[in-house]
Amino acid sequence: MPYVKQTSRAYINSGGQPYSHGDLNYAITKLCNEYIDAEGESYNVYAAVIGDLECAKLEMYRRRVARYEDLKIVENGDCYTLLR
């Protein structure tokens, strides 16, 4: 959740790197809120932000997570072969 301590917020707001899940959530939320504030509240703006977050999530999975999971299949064996 983005409700991190004020010291963490100040660190991130000054350009520091997030170092916990909450910090990362805060940084993403802050960026989205800044975009919404700049563009103005509307359904289209909210839909665009939600869509962009979804696209970023899917691209992160496609480019990083899937590759990592493929490596773990090679290292540890495929659990889906057990289902046949």
PDB file with one MODEL, atoms N, CA, C and O in Angstrom:
MODEL        1
ATOM      1  N   MET A   1       0.835  -1.179   0.000  1.00  0.00           N
ATOM      2  CA  MET A   1       0.000   0.000   0.000  1.00  0.00           C
ATOM      3  C   MET A   1       0.879   1.243   0.000  1.00  0.00           C
ATOM      4  O   MET A   1       2.022   1.187   0.455  1.00  0.00           O
ATOM      5  N   PRO A   2       0.369   2.356  -0.500  1.00  0.00           N
ATOM      6  CA  PRO A   2       1.213   3.548  -0.635  1.00  0.00           C
ATOM      7  C   PRO A   2       1.342   4.385   0.636  1.00  0.00           C
ATOM      8  O   PRO A   2       1.955   5.452   0.606  1.00  0.00           O
ATOM      9  N   TYR A   3       0.781   3.926   1.737  1.00  0.00           N
ATOM     10  CA  TYR A   3       0.754   4.747   2.953  1.00  0.00           C
ATOM     11  C   TYR A   3       1.997   4.488   3.798  1.00  0.00           C
ATOM     12  O   TYR A   3       1.924   3.926   4.891  1.00  0.00           O
ATOM     13  N   VAL A   4       3.139   4.914   3.262  1.00  0.00           N
ATOM     14  CA  VAL A   4       4.423   4.687   3.923  1.00  0.00           C
ATOM     15  C   VAL A   4       4.742   5.872   4.830  1.00  0.00           C
ATOM     16  O   VAL A   4       4.088   6.913   4.770  1.00  0.00           O
ATOM     17  N   LYS A   5       5.745   5.695   5.660  1.00  0.00           N
ATOM     18  CA  LYS A   5       6.148   6.742   6.604  1.00  0.00           C
ATOM     19  C   LYS A   5       6.570   8.011   5.870  1.00  0.00           C
ATOM     20  O   LYS A   5       7.012   7.970   4.722  1.00  0.00           O
ATOM     21  N   GLN A   6       6.423   9.130   6.556  1.00  0.00           N
ATOM     22  CA  GLN A   6       6.773  10.426   5.970  1.00  0.00           C
ATOM     23  C   GLN A   6       8.251  10.484   5.589  1.00  0.00           C
ATOM     24  O   GLN A   6       8.609  11.126   4.601  1.00  0.00           O
ATOM     25  N   THR A   7       9.118   9.815   6.368  1.00  0.00           N
ATOM     26  CA  THR A   7      10.544   9.818   6.029  1.00  0.00           C
ATOM     27  C   THR A   7      10.785   9.101   4.703  1.00  0.00           C
ATOM     28  O   THR A   7      11.616   9.534   3.905  1.00  0.00           O
ATOM     29  N   SER A   8      10.063   8.009   4.466  1.00  0.00           N
ATOM     30  CA  SER A   8      10.186   7.297   3.190  1.00  0.00           C
ATOM     31  C   SER A   8       9.664   8.151   2.049  1.00  0.00           C
ATOM     32  O   SER A   8      10.264   8.196   0.975  1.00  0.00           O
ATOM     33  N   ARG A   9       8.541   8.833   2.282  1.00  0.00           N
ATOM     34  CA  ARG A   9       7.977   9.696   1.244  1.00  0.00           C
ATOM     35  C   ARG A   9       8.962  10.811   0.870  1.00  0.00           C
ATOM     36  O   ARG A   9       9.176  11.091  -0.309  1.00  0.00           O
ATOM     37  N   ALA A  10       9.552  11.436   1.878  1.00  0.00           N
ATOM     38  CA  ALA A  10      10.504  12.525   1.618  1.00  0.00           C
ATOM     39  C   ALA A  10      11.698  12.005   0.823  1.00  0.00           C
ATOM     40  O   ALA A  10      12.161  12.667  -0.105  1.00  0.00           O
ATOM     41  N   TYR A  11      12.195  10.828   1.179  1.00  0.00           N
ATOM     42  CA  TYR A  11      13.334  10.225   0.478  1.00  0.00           C
ATOM     43  C   TYR A  11      12.992   9.977  -0.991  1.00  0.00           C
ATOM     44  O   TYR A  11      13.770  10.321  -1.880  1.00  0.00           O
ATOM     45  N   ILE A  12      11.834   9.382  -1.239  1.00  0.00           N
ATOM     46  CA  ILE A  12      11.419   9.087  -2.609  1.00  0.00           C
ATOM     47  C   ILE A  12      11.133  10.380  -3.366  1.00  0.00           C
ATOM     48  O   ILE A  12      11.507  10.514  -4.531  1.00  0.00           O
ATOM     49  N   ASN A  13      10.470  11.332  -2.709  1.00  0.00           N
ATOM     50  CA  ASN A  13      10.138  12.607  -3.350  1.00  0.00           C
ATOM     51  C   ASN A  13      11.386  13.383  -3.758  1.00  0.00           C
ATOM     52  O   ASN A  13      11.344  14.186  -4.690  1.00  0.00           O
ATOM     53  N   SER A  14      12.499  13.144  -3.060  1.00  0.00           N
ATOM     54  CA  SER A  14      13.745  13.845  -3.403  1.00  0.00           C
ATOM     55  C   SER A  14      14.576  13.062  -4.423  1.00  0.00           C
ATOM     56  O   SER A  14      15.717  13.427  -4.706  1.00  0.00           O
ATOM     57  N   GLY A  15      14.009  11.993  -4.970  1.00  0.00           N
ATOM     58  CA  GLY A  15      14.695  11.237  -6.011  1.00  0.00           C
ATOM     59  C   GLY A  15      15.298   9.927  -5.560  1.00  0.00           C
ATOM     60  O   GLY A  15      15.939   9.240  -6.355  1.00  0.00           O
ATOM     61  N   GLY A  16      15.108   9.561  -4.296  1.00  0.00           N
ATOM     62  CA  GLY A  16      15.643   8.299  -3.797  1.00  0.00           C
ATOM     63  C   GLY A  16      14.897   7.104  -4.371  1.00  0.00           C
ATOM     64  O   GLY A  16      13.727   7.197  -4.742  1.00  0.00           O
ATOM     65  N   GLN A  17      15.595   5.994  -4.433  1.00  0.00           N
ATOM     66  CA  GLN A  17      15.014   4.766  -4.964  1.00  0.00           C
ATOM     67  C   GLN A  17      14.132   4.080  -3.922  1.00  0.00           C
ATOM     68  O   GLN A  17      14.509   3.996  -2.754  1.00  0.00           O
ATOM     69  N   PRO A  18      12.961   3.589  -4.332  1.00  0.00           N
ATOM     70  CA  PRO A  18      12.139   2.812  -3.407  1.00  0.00           C
ATOM     71  C   PRO A  18      12.904   1.574  -2.942  1.00  0.00           C
ATOM     72  O   PRO A  18      13.599   0.942  -3.737  1.00  0.00           O
ATOM     73  N   TYR A  19      12.783   1.227  -1.673  1.00  0.00           N
ATOM     74  CA  TYR A  19      13.505   0.062  -1.153  1.00  0.00           C
ATOM     75  C   TYR A  19      12.598  -0.965  -0.509  1.00  0.00           C
ATOM     76  O   TYR A  19      13.090  -1.931   0.075  1.00  0.00           O
ATOM     77  N   SER A  20      11.285  -0.788  -0.596  1.00  0.00           N
ATOM     78  CA  SER A  20      10.341  -1.791  -0.099  1.00  0.00           C
ATOM     79  C   SER A  20       9.141  -1.822  -1.034  1.00  0.00           C
ATOM     80  O   SER A  20       8.986  -0.954  -1.894  1.00  0.00           O
ATOM     81  N   HIS A  21       8.295  -2.829  -0.857  1.00  0.00           N
ATOM     82  CA  HIS A  21       7.089  -2.928  -1.675  1.00  0.00           C
ATOM     83  C   HIS A  21       6.205  -1.702  -1.491  1.00  0.00           C
ATOM     84  O   HIS A  21       5.665  -1.170  -2.461  1.00  0.00           O
ATOM     85  N   GLY A  22       6.057  -1.257  -0.256  1.00  0.00           N
ATOM     86  CA  GLY A  22       5.251  -0.071   0.023  1.00  0.00           C
ATOM     87  C   GLY A  22       5.828   1.172  -0.619  1.00  0.00           C
ATOM     88  O   GLY A  22       5.091   2.008  -1.142  1.00  0.00           O
ATOM     89  N   ASP A  23       7.148   1.296  -0.580  1.00  0.00           N
ATOM     90  CA  ASP A  23       7.807   2.447  -1.207  1.00  0.00           C
ATOM     91  C   ASP A  23       7.571   2.457  -2.718  1.00  0.00           C
ATOM     92  O   ASP A  23       7.297   3.504  -3.305  1.00  0.00           O
ATOM     93  N   LEU A  24       7.681   1.290  -3.334  1.00  0.00           N
ATOM     94  CA  LEU A  24       7.456   1.199  -4.775  1.00  0.00           C
ATOM     95  C   LEU A  24       6.015   1.565  -5.098  1.00  0.00           C
ATOM     96  O   LEU A  24       5.758   2.302  -6.049  1.00  0.00           O
ATOM     97  N   ASN A  25       5.080   1.055  -4.315  1.00  0.00           N
ATOM     98  CA  ASN A  25       3.670   1.384  -4.500  1.00  0.00           C
ATOM     99  C   ASN A  25       3.463   2.885  -4.351  1.00  0.00           C
ATOM    100  O   ASN A  25       2.744   3.492  -5.144  1.00  0.00           O
ATOM    101  N   TYR A  26       4.079   3.483  -3.351  1.00  0.00           N
ATOM    102  CA  TYR A  26       3.977   4.935  -3.146  1.00  0.00           C
ATOM    103  C   TYR A  26       4.499   5.685  -4.370  1.00  0.00           C
ATOM    104  O   TYR A  26       3.849   6.615  -4.848  1.00  0.00           O
ATOM    105  N   ALA A  27       5.662   5.292  -4.878  1.00  0.00           N
ATOM    106  CA  ALA A  27       6.263   5.988  -6.017  1.00  0.00           C
ATOM    107  C   ALA A  27       5.367   5.888  -7.257  1.00  0.00           C
ATOM    108  O   ALA A  27       5.204   6.867  -7.985  1.00  0.00           O
ATOM    109  N   ILE A  28       4.795   4.724  -7.492  1.00  0.00           N
ATOM    110  CA  ILE A  28       3.896   4.545  -8.636  1.00  0.00           C
ATOM    111  C   ILE A  28       2.634   5.378  -8.444  1.00  0.00           C
ATOM    112  O   ILE A  28       2.187   6.055  -9.369  1.00  0.00           O
ATOM    113  N   THR A  29       2.061   5.329  -7.244  1.00  0.00           N
ATOM    114  CA  THR A  29       0.853   6.106  -6.941  1.00  0.00           C
ATOM    115  C   THR A  29       1.106   7.590  -7.104  1.00  0.00           C
ATOM    116  O   THR A  29       0.276   8.310  -7.660  1.00  0.00           O
ATOM    117  N   LYS A  30       2.250   8.051  -6.619  1.00  0.00           N
ATOM    118  CA  LYS A  30       2.611   9.472  -6.726  1.00  0.00           C
ATOM    119  C   LYS A  30       2.692   9.893  -8.189  1.00  0.00           C
ATOM    120  O   LYS A  30       2.162  10.939  -8.563  1.00  0.00           O
ATOM    121  N   LEU A  31       3.343   9.096  -9.011  1.00  0.00           N
ATOM    122  CA  LEU A  31       3.472   9.406 -10.430  1.00  0.00           C
ATOM    123  C   LEU A  31       2.104   9.456 -11.111  1.00  0.00           C
ATOM    124  O   LEU A  31       1.831  10.360 -11.900  1.00  0.00           O
ATOM    125  N   CYS A  32       1.250   8.486 -10.804  1.00  0.00           N
ATOM    126  CA  CYS A  32      -0.095   8.469 -11.391  1.00  0.00           C
ATOM    127  C   CYS A  32      -0.899   9.686 -10.943  1.00  0.00           C
ATOM    128  O   CYS A  32      -1.575  10.318 -11.755  1.00  0.00           O
ATOM    129  N   ASN A  33      -0.827  10.015  -9.655  1.00  0.00           N
ATOM    130  CA  ASN A  33      -1.558  11.180  -9.152  1.00  0.00           C
ATOM    131  C   ASN A  33      -1.077  12.473  -9.799  1.00  0.00           C
ATOM    132  O   ASN A  33      -1.885  13.351 -10.105  1.00  0.00           O
ATOM    133  N   GLU A  34       0.226  12.596 -10.009  1.00  0.00           N
ATOM    134  CA  GLU A  34       0.764  13.785 -10.666  1.00  0.00           C
ATOM    135  C   GLU A  34       0.244  13.896 -12.092  1.00  0.00           C
ATOM    136  O   GLU A  34      -0.085  14.990 -12.550  1.00  0.00           O
ATOM    137  N   TYR A  35       0.169  12.777 -12.790  1.00  0.00           N
ATOM    138  CA  TYR A  35      -0.367  12.776 -14.153  1.00  0.00           C
ATOM    139  C   TYR A  35      -1.838  13.186 -14.148  1.00  0.00           C
ATOM    140  O   TYR A  35      -2.257  14.015 -14.955  1.00  0.00           O
ATOM    141  N   ILE A  36      -2.621  12.604 -13.237  1.00  0.00           N
ATOM    142  CA  ILE A  36      -4.047  12.936 -13.142  1.00  0.00           C
ATOM    143  C   ILE A  36      -4.237  14.408 -12.813  1.00  0.00           C
ATOM    144  O   ILE A  36      -5.093  15.073 -13.398  1.00  0.00           O
ATOM    145  N   ASP A  37      -3.442  14.921 -11.879  1.00  0.00           N
ATOM    146  CA  ASP A  37      -3.538  16.339 -11.518  1.00  0.00           C
ATOM    147  C   ASP A  37      -3.208  17.241 -12.708  1.00  0.00           C
ATOM    148  O   ASP A  37      -3.846  18.276 -12.897  1.00  0.00           O
ATOM    149  N   ALA A  38      -2.219  16.855 -13.506  1.00  0.00           N
ATOM    150  CA  ALA A  38      -1.818  17.664 -14.657  1.00  0.00           C
ATOM    151  C   ALA A  38      -2.864  17.617 -15.774  1.00  0.00           C
ATOM    152  O   ALA A  38      -3.110  18.624 -16.438  1.00  0.00           O
ATOM    153  N   GLU A  39      -3.471  16.460 -15.978  1.00  0.00           N
ATOM    154  CA  GLU A  39      -4.433  16.288 -17.071  1.00  0.00           C
ATOM    155  C   GLU A  39      -5.853  16.685 -16.676  1.00  0.00           C
ATOM    156  O   GLU A  39      -6.667  17.030 -17.533  1.00  0.00           O
ATOM    157  N   GLY A  40      -6.147  16.637 -15.387  1.00  0.00           N
ATOM    158  CA  GLY A  40      -7.495  16.915 -14.903  1.00  0.00           C
ATOM    159  C   GLY A  40      -8.290  15.629 -14.754  1.00  0.00           C
ATOM    160  O   GLY A  40      -8.121  14.682 -15.523  1.00  0.00           O
ATOM    161  N   GLU A  41      -9.153  15.614 -13.758  1.00  0.00           N
ATOM    162  CA  GLU A  41      -9.960  14.426 -13.509  1.00  0.00           C
ATOM    163  C   GLU A  41     -11.013  14.236 -14.592  1.00  0.00           C
ATOM    164  O   GLU A  41     -11.776  15.149 -14.910  1.00  0.00           O
ATOM    165  N   SER A  42     -11.036  13.049 -15.141  1.00  0.00           N
ATOM    166  CA  SER A  42     -12.098  12.645 -16.062  1.00  0.00           C
ATOM    167  C   SER A  42     -12.052  11.124 -16.172  1.00  0.00           C
ATOM    168  O   SER A  42     -11.061  10.488 -15.816  1.00  0.00           O
ATOM    169  N   TYR A  43     -13.119  10.574 -16.660  1.00  0.00           N
ATOM    170  CA  TYR A  43     -13.146   9.133 -16.857  1.00  0.00           C
ATOM    171  C   TYR A  43     -12.034   8.715 -17.812  1.00  0.00           C
ATOM    172  O   TYR A  43     -11.361   7.708 -17.590  1.00  0.00           O
ATOM    173  N   ASN A  44     -11.846   9.492 -18.876  1.00  0.00           N
ATOM    174  CA  ASN A  44     -10.817   9.149 -19.862  1.00  0.00           C
ATOM    175  C   ASN A  44      -9.421   9.146 -19.251  1.00  0.00           C
ATOM    176  O   ASN A  44      -8.607   8.281 -19.575  1.00  0.00           O
ATOM    177  N   VAL A  45      -9.137  10.096 -18.380  1.00  0.00           N
ATOM    178  CA  VAL A  45      -7.822  10.143 -17.745  1.00  0.00           C
ATOM    179  C   VAL A  45      -7.641   8.948 -16.822  1.00  0.00           C
ATOM    180  O   VAL A  45      -6.599   8.294 -16.840  1.00  0.00           O
ATOM    181  N   TYR A  46      -8.668   8.663 -16.007  1.00  0.00           N
ATOM    182  CA  TYR A  46      -8.571   7.487 -15.125  1.00  0.00           C
ATOM    183  C   TYR A  46      -8.429   6.202 -15.935  1.00  0.00           C
ATOM    184  O   TYR A  46      -7.629   5.335 -15.581  1.00  0.00           O
ATOM    185  N   ALA A  47      -9.191   6.069 -17.010  1.00  0.00           N
ATOM    186  CA  ALA A  47      -9.100   4.877 -17.857  1.00  0.00           C
ATOM    187  C   ALA A  47      -7.712   4.760 -18.482  1.00  0.00           C
ATOM    188  O   ALA A  47      -7.164   3.663 -18.589  1.00  0.00           O
ATOM    189  N   ALA A  48      -7.149   5.889 -18.890  1.00  0.00           N
ATOM    190  CA  ALA A  48      -5.807   5.872 -19.481  1.00  0.00           C
ATOM    191  C   ALA A  48      -4.766   5.430 -18.459  1.00  0.00           C
ATOM    192  O   ALA A  48      -3.888   4.627 -18.775  1.00  0.00           O
ATOM    193  N   VAL A  49      -4.860   5.948 -17.239  1.00  0.00           N
ATOM    194  CA  VAL A  49      -3.894   5.579 -16.199  1.00  0.00           C
ATOM    195  C   VAL A  49      -4.009   4.087 -15.879  1.00  0.00           C
ATOM    196  O   VAL A  49      -3.001   3.383 -15.810  1.00  0.00           O
ATOM    197  N   ILE A  50      -5.241   3.611 -15.683  1.00  0.00           N
ATOM    198  CA  ILE A  50      -5.445   2.186 -15.392  1.00  0.00           C
ATOM    199  C   ILE A  50      -4.935   1.337 -16.554  1.00  0.00           C
ATOM    200  O   ILE A  50      -4.285   0.315 -16.335  1.00  0.00           O
ATOM    201  N   GLY A  51      -5.223   1.749 -17.775  1.00  0.00           N
ATOM    202  CA  GLY A  51      -4.746   1.017 -18.951  1.00  0.00           C
ATOM    203  C   GLY A  51      -3.232   1.003 -19.046  1.00  0.00           C
ATOM    204  O   GLY A  51      -2.634  -0.023 -19.370  1.00  0.00           O
ATOM    205  N   ASP A  52      -2.613   2.133 -18.766  1.00  0.00           N
ATOM    206  CA  ASP A  52      -1.156   2.195 -18.815  1.00  0.00           C
ATOM    207  C   ASP A  52      -0.518   1.320 -17.737  1.00  0.00           C
ATOM    208  O   ASP A  52       0.498   0.666 -17.974  1.00  0.00           O
ATOM    209  N   LEU A  53      -1.127   1.314 -16.550  1.00  0.00           N
ATOM    210  CA  LEU A  53      -0.620   0.437 -15.492  1.00  0.00           C
ATOM    211  C   LEU A  53      -0.738  -1.028 -15.906  1.00  0.00           C
ATOM    212  O   LEU A  53       0.180  -1.815 -15.674  1.00  0.00           O
ATOM    213  N   GLU A  54      -1.853  -1.393 -16.511  1.00  0.00           N
ATOM    214  CA  GLU A  54      -2.058  -2.774 -16.962  1.00  0.00           C
ATOM    215  C   GLU A  54      -1.043  -3.135 -18.046  1.00  0.00           C
ATOM    216  O   GLU A  54      -0.470  -4.224 -18.019  1.00  0.00           O
ATOM    217  N   CYS A  55      -0.819  -2.230 -18.995  1.00  0.00           N
ATOM    218  CA  CYS A  55       0.163  -2.498 -20.051  1.00  0.00           C
ATOM    219  C   CYS A  55       1.574  -2.620 -19.479  1.00  0.00           C
ATOM    220  O   CYS A  55       2.350  -3.476 -19.906  1.00  0.00           O
ATOM    221  N   ALA A  56       1.901  -1.767 -18.517  1.00  0.00           N
ATOM    222  CA  ALA A  56       3.219  -1.856 -17.882  1.00  0.00           C
ATOM    223  C   ALA A  56       3.366  -3.185 -17.146  1.00  0.00           C
ATOM    224  O   ALA A  56       4.426  -3.808 -17.192  1.00  0.00           O
ATOM    225  N   LYS A  57       2.306  -3.620 -16.471  1.00  0.00           N
ATOM    226  CA  LYS A  57       2.326  -4.904 -15.766  1.00  0.00           C
ATOM    227  C   LYS A  57       2.552  -6.051 -16.749  1.00  0.00           C
ATOM    228  O   LYS A  57       3.394  -6.920 -16.525  1.00  0.00           O
ATOM    229  N   LEU A  58       1.789  -6.039 -17.838  1.00  0.00           N
ATOM    230  CA  LEU A  58       1.922  -7.115 -18.823  1.00  0.00           C
ATOM    231  C   LEU A  58       3.308  -7.131 -19.465  1.00  0.00           C
ATOM    232  O   LEU A  58       3.877  -8.198 -19.692  1.00  0.00           O
ATOM    233  N   GLU A  59       3.845  -5.960 -19.754  1.00  0.00           N
ATOM    234  CA  GLU A  59       5.183  -5.894 -20.363  1.00  0.00           C
ATOM    235  C   GLU A  59       6.254  -6.350 -19.376  1.00  0.00           C
ATOM    236  O   GLU A  59       7.215  -7.014 -19.764  1.00  0.00           O
ATOM    237  N   MET A  60       6.094  -5.996 -18.106  1.00  0.00           N
ATOM    238  CA  MET A  60       7.033  -6.468 -17.079  1.00  0.00           C
ATOM    239  C   MET A  60       7.013  -7.997 -17.014  1.00  0.00           C
ATOM    240  O   MET A  60       8.061  -8.639 -16.938  1.00  0.00           O
ATOM    241  N   TYR A  61       5.822  -8.561 -17.044  1.00  0.00           N
ATOM    242  CA  TYR A  61       5.724 -10.023 -17.015  1.00  0.00           C
ATOM    243  C   TYR A  61       6.366 -10.626 -18.259  1.00  0.00           C
ATOM    244  O   TYR A  61       7.156 -11.565 -18.166  1.00  0.00           O
ATOM    245  N   ARG A  62       6.022 -10.082 -19.417  1.00  0.00           N
ATOM    246  CA  ARG A  62       6.529 -10.632 -20.682  1.00  0.00           C
ATOM    247  C   ARG A  62       8.044 -10.555 -20.786  1.00  0.00           C
ATOM    248  O   ARG A  62       8.692 -11.506 -21.223  1.00  0.00           O
ATOM    249  N   ARG A  63       8.607  -9.417 -20.383  1.00  0.00           N
ATOM    250  CA  ARG A  63      10.032  -9.204 -20.588  1.00  0.00           C
ATOM    251  C   ARG A  63      10.919  -9.727 -19.473  1.00  0.00           C
ATOM    252  O   ARG A  63      12.066 -10.096 -19.728  1.00  0.00           O
ATOM    253  N   ARG A  64      10.417  -9.770 -18.232  1.00  0.00           N
ATOM    254  CA  ARG A  64      11.285 -10.128 -17.112  1.00  0.00           C
ATOM    255  C   ARG A  64      10.835 -11.387 -16.386  1.00  0.00           C
ATOM    256  O   ARG A  64      11.634 -12.296 -16.159  1.00  0.00           O
ATOM    257  N   VAL A  65       9.558 -11.443 -16.022  1.00  0.00           N
ATOM    258  CA  VAL A  65       9.091 -12.561 -15.191  1.00  0.00           C
ATOM    259  C   VAL A  65       9.090 -13.862 -15.969  1.00  0.00           C
ATOM    260  O   VAL A  65       9.560 -14.880 -15.462  1.00  0.00           O
ATOM    261  N   ALA A  66       8.575 -13.852 -17.183  1.00  0.00           N
ATOM    262  CA  ALA A  66       8.525 -15.083 -17.971  1.00  0.00           C
ATOM    263  C   ALA A  66       9.921 -15.649 -18.196  1.00  0.00           C
ATOM    264  O   ALA A  66      10.125 -16.860 -18.103  1.00  0.00           O
ATOM    265  N   ARG A  67      10.878 -14.783 -18.490  1.00  0.00           N
ATOM    266  CA  ARG A  67      12.265 -15.226 -18.688  1.00  0.00           C
ATOM    267  C   ARG A  67      12.811 -15.858 -17.409  1.00  0.00           C
ATOM    268  O   ARG A  67      13.474 -16.895 -17.449  1.00  0.00           O
ATOM    269  N   TYR A  68      12.524 -15.218 -16.274  1.00  0.00           N
ATOM    270  CA  TYR A  68      12.969 -15.738 -14.980  1.00  0.00           C
ATOM    271  C   TYR A  68      12.331 -17.102 -14.703  1.00  0.00           C
ATOM    272  O   TYR A  68      13.007 -18.032 -14.262  1.00  0.00           O
ATOM    273  N   GLU A  69      11.035 -17.211 -14.962  1.00  0.00           N
ATOM    274  CA  GLU A  69      10.357 -18.488 -14.721  1.00  0.00           C
ATOM    275  C   GLU A  69      10.869 -19.582 -15.649  1.00  0.00           C
ATOM    276  O   GLU A  69      10.988 -20.735 -15.235  1.00  0.00           O
ATOM    277  N   ASP A  70      11.175 -19.237 -16.897  1.00  0.00           N
ATOM    278  CA  ASP A  70      11.758 -20.220 -17.811  1.00  0.00           C
ATOM    279  C   ASP A  70      13.089 -20.732 -17.278  1.00  0.00           C
ATOM    280  O   ASP A  70      13.371 -21.926 -17.377  1.00  0.00           O
ATOM    281  N   LEU A  71      13.899 -19.866 -16.724  1.00  0.00           N
ATOM    282  CA  LEU A  71      15.164 -20.267 -16.121  1.00  0.00           C
ATOM    283  C   LEU A  71      14.926 -21.222 -14.957  1.00  0.00           C
ATOM    284  O   LEU A  71      15.638 -22.217 -14.819  1.00  0.00           O
ATOM    285  N   LYS A  72      13.941 -20.933 -14.127  1.00  0.00           N
ATOM    286  CA  LYS A  72      13.643 -21.788 -12.977  1.00  0.00           C
ATOM    287  C   LYS A  72      13.108 -23.152 -13.407  1.00  0.00           C
ATOM    288  O   LYS A  72      13.332 -24.143 -12.711  1.00  0.00           O
ATOM    289  N   ILE A  73      12.410 -23.224 -14.532  1.00  0.00           N
ATOM    290  CA  ILE A  73      11.965 -24.515 -15.066  1.00  0.00           C
ATOM    291  C   ILE A  73      13.170 -25.374 -15.411  1.00  0.00           C
ATOM    292  O   ILE A  73      13.208 -26.565 -15.103  1.00  0.00           O
ATOM    293  N   VAL A  74      14.162 -24.750 -16.059  1.00  0.00           N
ATOM    294  CA  VAL A  74      15.380 -25.479 -16.420  1.00  0.00           C
ATOM    295  C   VAL A  74      16.113 -25.930 -15.161  1.00  0.00           C
ATOM    296  O   VAL A  74      16.580 -27.066 -15.085  1.00  0.00           O
ATOM    297  N   GLU A  75      16.213 -25.041 -14.173  1.00  0.00           N
ATOM    298  CA  GLU A  75      16.939 -25.365 -12.939  1.00  0.00           C
ATOM    299  C   GLU A  75      16.225 -26.410 -12.081  1.00  0.00           C
ATOM    300  O   GLU A  75      16.871 -27.295 -11.520  1.00  0.00           O
ATOM    301  N   ASN A  76      14.904 -26.314 -11.977  1.00  0.00           N
ATOM    302  CA  ASN A  76      14.176 -27.113 -10.993  1.00  0.00           C
ATOM    303  C   ASN A  76      13.217 -28.139 -11.577  1.00  0.00           C
ATOM    304  O   ASN A  76      12.661 -28.950 -10.836  1.00  0.00           O
ATOM    305  N   GLY A  77      13.017 -28.121 -12.869  1.00  0.00           N
ATOM    306  CA  GLY A  77      12.085 -29.046 -13.507  1.00  0.00           C
ATOM    307  C   GLY A  77      10.711 -28.419 -13.638  1.00  0.00           C
ATOM    308  O   GLY A  77      10.315 -27.546 -12.865  1.00  0.00           O
ATOM    309  N   ASP A  78      10.002 -28.898 -14.648  1.00  0.00           N
ATOM    310  CA  ASP A  78       8.685 -28.363 -14.986  1.00  0.00           C
ATOM    311  C   ASP A  78       7.613 -29.083 -14.189  1.00  0.00           C
ATOM    312  O   ASP A  78       7.518 -30.309 -14.248  1.00  0.00           O
ATOM    313  N   CYS A  79       6.806 -28.343 -13.448  1.00  0.00           N
ATOM    314  CA  CYS A  79       5.740 -28.971 -12.658  1.00  0.00           C
ATOM    315  C   CYS A  79       4.538 -29.336 -13.526  1.00  0.00           C
ATOM    316  O   CYS A  79       3.718 -30.158 -13.116  1.00  0.00           O
ATOM    317  N   TYR A  80       4.415 -28.749 -14.710  1.00  0.00           N
ATOM    318  CA  TYR A  80       3.276 -29.066 -15.557  1.00  0.00           C
ATOM    319  C   TYR A  80       3.388 -30.445 -16.196  1.00  0.00           C
ATOM    320  O   TYR A  80       2.374 -31.010 -16.605  1.00  0.00           O
ATOM    321  N   THR A  81       4.587 -30.998 -16.290  1.00  0.00           N
ATOM    322  CA  THR A  81       4.718 -32.363 -16.783  1.00  0.00           C
ATOM    323  C   THR A  81       4.094 -33.354 -15.813  1.00  0.00           C
ATOM    324  O   THR A  81       3.750 -34.470 -16.202  1.00  0.00           O
ATOM    325  N   LEU A  82       3.944 -32.954 -14.544  1.00  0.00           N
ATOM    326  CA  LEU A  82       3.322 -33.816 -13.546  1.00  0.00           C
ATOM    327  C   LEU A  82       1.819 -33.943 -13.755  1.00  0.00           C
ATOM    328  O   LEU A  82       1.203 -34.872 -13.233  1.00  0.00           O
ATOM    329  N   LEU A  83       1.229 -33.040 -14.496  1.00  0.00           N
ATOM    330  CA  LEU A  83      -0.218 -33.013 -14.674  1.00  0.00           C
ATOM    331  C   LEU A  83      -0.704 -33.862 -15.837  1.00  0.00           C
ATOM    332  O   LEU A  83      -1.911 -34.010 -16.028  1.00  0.00           O
ATOM    333  N   ARG A  84       0.196 -34.410 -16.602  1.00  0.00           N
ATOM    334  CA  ARG A  84      -0.193 -35.202 -17.784  1.00  0.00           C
ATOM    335  C   ARG A  84      -0.554 -36.592 -17.418  1.00  0.00           C
ATOM    336  O   ARG A  84      -0.904 -37.389 -18.288  1.00  0.00           O
TER     337      ARG A  84
ENDMDL
END
